[in-house]
Amino acid sequence: MATPLELIDRARALAETGGRADLERRLALVRERVGAASVRVLVVGEPKQGKSQLVNALVGAPVCPVADDVATVVPTVIREGVAPRAVLVHSVAAGGTADGRAVPAAEGPVERTPVPIESLSARTTRGADAGDGRHLVRAEVELPRRFLAGGLELVDTAGVGGIGTGHSLQTVDLLPSASAVLVVSDASQEYTGPEMAFIRQAEALCPTVVFAVTKTDVHPSWRSIVELDRAHLRRQGIEAPLFPVSASLGILAVQQKDAELHAESGLAPLAEHLRREVLGRAEALRQRSTVHDLRSVTEQLALSLRAELAALEDPAGNDALVEELTQARARVEELRRRSSRWQQMLGDGVTDLMADIDYDLRDRSRVLIREAEEAIDARDPGPVWAEFTEWLDERLATAVTDSYVWAGQRSEYLAEQVVEQFARDGGVVAPELDIGSPAEALGALVDVASMDDGFLPMRERLLIGLRGSYTGVLMTGLVTSLAGLAVINPLSLAVGVVLGRKAYQDDKVARRQRRQSEAKQIVRRHLDEVVFQVGKQLKDQLRLVQRTLRDLITDTVDELSRTLGDALAAAQRSTKAATAERTARIRAVRTQLEVLDRFAKEIARLEAAPAALR
């Protein structure tokens, strides 16, 4: 049986023979999509849950950094290759796409630097900045592994919640582009509130979610934790498999080539699920989309040939056929003229959604500002600034991710409404819409600024007290000197101590108020920066939806108009053909139709074939 790529190439040849350059261009895009298709699985979770070690165990190589004192800060993409190979991808400067859309630095021009694969872990933990103005975007690894065959990609992501808002949002931004998400949590405790919030967001953005509980070799009570986690998922209405695994045992089993130890690690069921349910389903979806495009092209090529053949074989009915095709073409032209309906719906929807996105982001940021200011007013922010910034990052990541999920769902709803309006206006059903994500990662966000922790050494405290007590000692000593006492006497010293203590307390209150005011300003500036960056990202995604829908529907109408125009021209030509020419042309047209019929049968076989046989 022919492969999808072979069928696409044959369809392009048929379109070239039929003089359909527009269908050739469409098939070229289909071939590019099928040839470069990959099935991306994001490995996500909070920091230090064993994500990187699990990835290493699944691919059988130490490509991701694993240590108690390091954390993943940039994504590492592992895919199949003919030989082990590692590349660091740095952004050079912020850029823009060909259509003029400004993009984050991570999506602009990049520089790819090959590195020894054994040094990759050390290079990806030195920080995201290369020191020469470049910014590390991601690492890419190719390994000759049967587990990765067929286009399976594993992406080790930065931890969500705890490393920083920017890294959390980078992970969230990758979700729409993934075929599946593998949520990793260790067996030390059941799912936390932030983990469940992220799980709900991941399920809303990605079609397939899989769960893994790691470090079962370290925690004896892992079975209880697994049951508690499954109960949490059931309460949220999430029906997804959960696999208890031990990456350490898996790695040890590979090193010692111990099959029994590998079975005990629990990695085999997880790997089999990813291959069968994730990779297999993605290939089926890709196959369905390819079949749709091939069938559409074949039907359009056959339409003009059948019209011409009908006119050649039945000259008497040619006038009726020409009239029918003329009316059909008129309907297409009327559809083109009525395009203002779906275009108006698309334009109004995009405008409204942009306004709603801006309002939603600002509303969430105001709520968070109020919560942050209440927390700042409740105590001195200096000594607890590290804990406060961690809390702020977690709350901010949750709020922005909720806004991101909401915007994505609204975008999909808008796309469905526009396609339905196009169909109601008389258009054919548009091909499956694959909007995707406009960028691989959100641009790097600044971290929350640091501030003075308010700690004063004993010398500074004494100096503040002495400055406050000096006036009290002097004034009281002068008054008591009228009674014959010395300037420095027990009474003046007592008054000095009281005034010195008060001066220190007043200075402490003033310094605390200054730190609170500074902390509020830092929070407002930080949230303003996040809203600006995230708003830009979401609006870019919405513009991509708008352009994709516009081009998709316009191309569909153009193809249909060209097909009907060719069929009408062929029917009109047949009325002028001589008898001998008509006979020869009938044979030629029948031959071409037989080729198209055989090709259609091969497409049907491709559609019916299971993924394993393609």
C-alpha positions, 0 to 999 in steps of 0.5 A, spaced: 500 500 500 502 506 498 504 511 503 501 518 504 507 521 502 507 517 495 499 519 494 500 526 495 506 526 490 501 522 485 496 527 487 500 533 485 502 530 478 495 529 477 493 536 479 499 538 474 496 534 468 490 538 469 493 544 470 491 546 477 496 550 480 492 552 486 491 545 488 498 543 487 500 549 492 495 546 497 498 539 496 505 542 497 502 545 504 499 538 505 506 534 504 510 539 508 505 538 514 505 530 513 513 530 512 514 534 518 509 532 523 511 530 530 507 528 536 509 532 542 509 530 549 510 535 554 513 532 561 510 537 566 510 538 573 512 542 579 520 543 580 524 537 583 518 532 582 523 527 578 521 530 571 528 530 568 530 523 571 523 520 568 525 523 561 532 520 561 529 513 563 524 513 558 529 515 552 535 511 556 540 516 556 542 522 561 540 528 556 536 532 562 540 535 568 538 531 574 541 534 581 538 536 588 541 543 586 539 544 579 532 545 576 530 545 569 530 552 566 529 551 558 525 546 555 529 540 552 526 537 546 528 529 545 526 526 538 529 520 534 535 521 530 540 517 526 546 518 531 546 522 538 546 529 537 545 535 541 544 543 539 543 549 543 538 554 540 539 561 542 535 567 540 539 573 537 534 578 537 527 580 537 524 579 530 517 579 526 514 574 522 513 575 514 506 578 515 509 583 520 507 581 526 511 582 532 513 576 536 517 575 542 525 574 542 524 566 543 520 566 536 525 571 532 531 569 529 535 563 532 542 561 532 543 553 533 550 551 536 552 543 536 555 541 543 557 534 545 551 531 548 555 529 554 556 536 556 548 538 555 546 537 562 551 542 564 550 547 559 543 548 560 543 549 567 548 555 567 542 559 566 538 562 560 543 567 558 549 566 554 553 572 557 554 575 550 547 578 549 544 571 546 538 568 550 538 560 551 531 558 548 531 551 548 536 544 547 534 539 542 537 532 542 536 527 537 537 519 539 537 513 535 531 510 539 525 505 537 521 508 543 521 515 539 520 512 532 514 515 528 515 522 530 514 521 538 518 527 541 519 528 549 519 535 551 522 536 558 519 543 561 521 548 566 517 546 573 510 550 573 510 554 580 516 555 584 521 557 579 518 564 576 512 566 572 516 566 566 517 559 566 510 557 568 507 561 562 513 558 557 510 551 559 503 553 558 504 556 552 507 550 549 500 546 551 496 547 545 502 545 540 502 538 544 499 532 542 499 530 550 501 532 556 505 527 561 503 530 568 509 528 573 508 528 581 512 524 586 510 519 591 511 524 597 504 527 597 498 527 594 496 532 589 496 539 591 491 545 590 496 548 585 497 542 581 490 540 581 489 547 578 494 546 573 491 539 571 485 543 569 488 548 565 492 542 561 486 538 560 483 544 557 488 546 552 491 539 550 487 533 548 490 528 552 493 528 559 497 522 562 499 522 569 505 519 572 507 518 580 515 518 580 520 516 586 516 509 588 522 506 590 523 512 595 516 512 598 514 506 601 507 509 602 506 510 594 500 506 593 496 510 598 498 516 594 496 513 588 489 512 590 489 519 593 491 522 586 486 518 583 480 520 587 482 527 586 482 526 579 475 522 579 472 528 583 474 533 577 471 528 572 478 527 569 478 520 566 486 519 565 491 513 566 495 514 572 502 510 572 506 509 578 514 509 576 521 509 578 525 512 574 531 510 578 530 503 577 529 504 570 535 507 569 539 501 573 535 496 569 538 499 563 545 499 565 545 492 568 540 489 562 535 486 568 528 485 565 525 483 571 528 490 574 525 494 568 518 491 569 518 493 577 520 500 575 513 501 571 516 504 565 514 499 560 506 500 561 507 508 561 512 507 554 507 502 551 501 507 553 505 513 549 506 509 543 499 506 542 494 511 545 498 518 544 502 516 537 497 512 534 491 516 535 495 522 533 497 518 526 490 517 525 488 524 526 494 526 521 491 520 516 484 523 517 486 530 515 491 527 509 485 523 506 480 529 507 485 533 503 487 528 497 479 526 497 477 533 496 483 534 490 481 528 487 473 530 487 475 537 484 479 534 478 474 529 477 468 534 476 471 537 470 472 531 467 466 528 468 462 534 466 466 534 459 465 526 458 457 527 459 457 533 454 461 529 449 457 522 450 450 526 450 451 532 446 443 533 446 444 534 454 450 539 453 445 545 454 442 543 460 449 541 463 452 548 461 446 551 464 447 547 471 454 548 471 453 556 470 448 556 475 453 553 480 458 557 478 453 563 479 452 560 486 459 560 488 460 567 485 454 570 490 458 566 495 464 570 494 460 577 494 456 575 500 463 573 504 462 580 508 457 576 512 463 571 515 468 576 514 464 581 519 462 576 524 470 574 524 472 582 524 467 583 530 468 577 534 476 578 534 475 586 536 470 583 541 475 578 544 481 582 544 477 587 548 475 582 553 482 579 553 485 586 555 479 586 560 480 579 563 487 580 564 487 587 567 481 584 572 485 578 574 491 583 575 487 588 580 484 582 584 491 580 585 494 587 586 489 587 592 491 581 595 498 582 595 497 589 598 493 586 603 498 581 605 504 587 604 500 591 609 499 585 614 506 585 616 513 587 614 515 585 607 522 585 607 524 579 612 519 575 608 520 578 601 523 571 598 516 567 600 512 573 598 515 573 591 514 565 591 507 566 593 506 572 588 509 568 582 504 562 583 498 566 584 500 570 578 502 564 574 495 561 575 491 567 574 494 568 567 494 561 565 486 561 567 486 567 562 490 563 557 485 557 557 479 562 557 482 566 551 484 559 547 477 556 548 473 563 546 478 563 540 476 556 538 468 558 539 469 564 534 472 559 529 467 554 529 461 560 529 465 563 523 465 556 519 458 555 520 456 562 518 460 560 511 456 553 511 450 557 512 451 562 506 452 556 501 459 554 502 462 547 502 465 545 509 472 548 510 477 543 512 479 541 519 482 547 522 489 547 526 490 553 529 496 551 533 500 556 538 503 562 535 510 561 539 514 556 542 515 560 548 513 566 551 518 572 551 522 572 557 519 576 563 523 580 568 523 577 575 520 580 581 525 586 583 528 584 590 528 589 596 531 591 602 530 585 608 530 591 613 535 587 617 539 592 621 546 591 625 546 592 632 551 598 631 546 601 627 540 600 632 545 604 637 546 610 633 539 611 632 537 610 639 543 615 641 540 620 636 534 620 639 536 620 646 541 626 645 536 631 646 532 628 651 539 627 656 541 634 654 534 638 655 533 634 662 540 635 664 539 643 663 532 643 667 535 639 673 541 643 673 537 648 676 536 644 682 544 643 683 544 636 679 549 634 674 547 635 667 548 627 666 544 624 672 539 618 673 533 622 671 536 625 664 539 618 663 532 615 664 529 620 659 534 619 654 533 612 654 525 613 653 526 618 648 531 613 644 527 607 645 521 612 642 526 614 636 528 607 634 521 605 634 519 611 630 524 609 625 522 602 625 515 604 623 518 609 618 522 604 615 517 599 615 512 603 611 517 605 606 518 598 605 511 597 604 510 602 599 516 600 595 513 593 595 507 595 592 510 599 587 514 593 585 508 589 585 504 594 580 510 594 576 511 587 575 504 585 574 504 591 569 509 588 565 506 581 565 499 584 563 503 587 557 507 581 555 501 576 556 496 581 552 501 581 546 502 574 546 494 572 547 492 578 541 498 575 537 494 568 537 487 571 536 490 574 530 493 568 527 486 565 528 483 571 524 488 570 518 488 562 518 480 562 518 480 568 512 485 564 508 482 558 509 475 560 507 478 564 501 482 559 498 476 554 499 472 559 495 477 560 490 478 552 489 471 551 488 470 557 483 476 554 479 473 547 479 466 549 476 469 554 471 474 549 468 468 544 468 464 549 464 469 551 460 470 543 458 462 543 457 462 548 452 468 546 448 465 539 447 460 542 443 465 545 438 469 538 437 468 534 431 466 527 431 473 524 430 476 529 436 470 527 440 471 520 440 479 521 441 477 526 447 472 521 450 477 515 450 482 520 453 477 523 459 475 516 460 482 514 461 484 520 466 477 518 470 479 511 471 486 513 473 482 518 478 478 512 480 483 508 482 487 513 486 480 514 490 480 507 491 487 507 494 485 513 498 480 509 501 484 504 503 489 509 506 483 511 510 481 504 512 488 502 514 490 502 521 496 506 523 501 500 524 500 498 517 501 505 514 
